[in-house]
Amino acid sequence: MDLSVYLVLDPELCAQIGMIETAVRAVAGGVTAVQLRDKTAPHAEFVATGRALKAALAGTGVPLIVNDNVAAAIEIGAAGLHVGQGDMPAHEARMRIGPDMILGISVETPDHAAAIDPRLVDYVGAGPVFATATKPGHAAPTGFAGLAEIIAASPVPAVAIGGVKHGHAAEAVAAGAQGLAVVSAICGRPDPARAARVLAHAMKKARDA
C-alpha cells in the first residue's frame, strides 16, 4: 500500500462536487489511497456511497479504506478498514475482516504505537500533528517532534495526519512518515486534481531529498 498521499473524504467539505467526484479527480492528480469517513450517514447510504466509490476507483490501483464501520467495509468489499483508539480493538477487527483486508489504526502516543501487533495491523495514522477542525474532540497535537517519537515506536509504516499540508512534507518524512493523510488540503478545493498533484510532488521531493 502506497501511503504517500492518503485522502480522507469528508462529506461536508466535499459537498460542492461530492465525495466520489472529489476522489476521482484527486486520484487523477496523484492520491494513492482513499478513505471514506462519514460519521452521520445512515448505514445503507454509507454502503451505497462506498460501493460507488469502489466502482469509481476500479482499475486505478488505489485502495478504498473504510473508516470505523467494519460491517460496511465488508458489505462494500473495501480494500481495507481503519479504526481509531476508541473503536474496535485490532484483534477483533482483524478477526471480522479476515486476513486479506488492509487494517489501519490511529495512534496518538508512542505507547499506542508500541502496542501495535504487526501480525494484525498494516499501517498507522499518527497524530494529530496539528489541531484540526475536521475531527472535533481529537487528542492534543503532537507537533513533528511528537510525531517522530510515535513513528519510532511503531512496528508498521505510518502516515502523518492532522492539519498537514503540502508544505509539511519534508518535516513529516524527516519524522519517519511514509506519507501525508489529508482532508481539507484536497476536500473542498476548487481543483482536487491540482491539490493532489501539489501534495504528490511535495512528497516525492521530500523522499528524494
C-alpha angles and dihedrals in degrees: 000000000000107000097178098110110018114180119205108197119223116195095211097047091044094047097109096063099008133245096274095052090043090054094046093051093043092051089051086056096051111281108153102193134022126205122195109215121173117146096182107044117107112253096252092049091047092051092047091052091047093051091049090050092049090052092047092051095045111126095016096094089230112130123228112224121193119215118231099322105105095175091053092046090056094045092048092047089231122182091238154356129231122200134184131224091265094048132074117328115255096246092053093046091050092047091053099043097041130226100299105055119091113250122201128179132196114236125191103177139032088252091057089050095046090053092060115116107215089204088067106027127059102189143351134227103222123203151340088249090184135011111276134190093210092075112040116205095024123160123269113291114263101204116210095292090056090044090056091052092051094047092046088057095048120097091201134054117283137212119203115236138179122073094340120153136180090275090064096057097101094049092046092051091046088055089055101261119150091208151335123274108207140181113166093029086074110008111085094012114133090235112030092178092057092045089053092048091053091051094045091050092048092050093048091049091049093049093046094049 
